[in-house]
Amino acid sequence: MHGKVLTIVILGSLLVSTQIFAQEDVISKRKALMSSNGKDAKAIADAAKEKDYATIETKAKEIVGNLDAVVKLFPEGSTSEKSRAHPDIWVKNDEFKNKAANARKAAEALSKAAASKNEAEVNIKVKELGNPREGACGDCHKLFRTDFRKDS
């Protein structure tokens, strides 16, 4: 009898450990993705000053690709002390998905504007995409990142 109980305890512990490691892995992946987006947004802002449309187009496409994956990196309850994800991501999941989709659309529009080398349009689209504190990116962060919310 003790052997069966011990086996159940060990299997239960392994299951919990596996879930914790999987959760930490998804948090690490999304932090890396968001860090990449932040670096790309900075590179875009710098490239806009130089009218470096090729860099803007490339970096905007990278953001588009990242935003295609971002929602999957927020499975329900994937939070920890290391995560800045606000619980509203899972409470208001449709709004979260819409904000991510809006940022993706803004990045895609910026990529197209850069491809056309239309300076006025690029400048508008750079502002629309924004950065972690403003534009489409900021709109999402202000609602769904704990360190950007005024009520957290």
Disulfide bonds with the S-S distance in Angstrom:
none
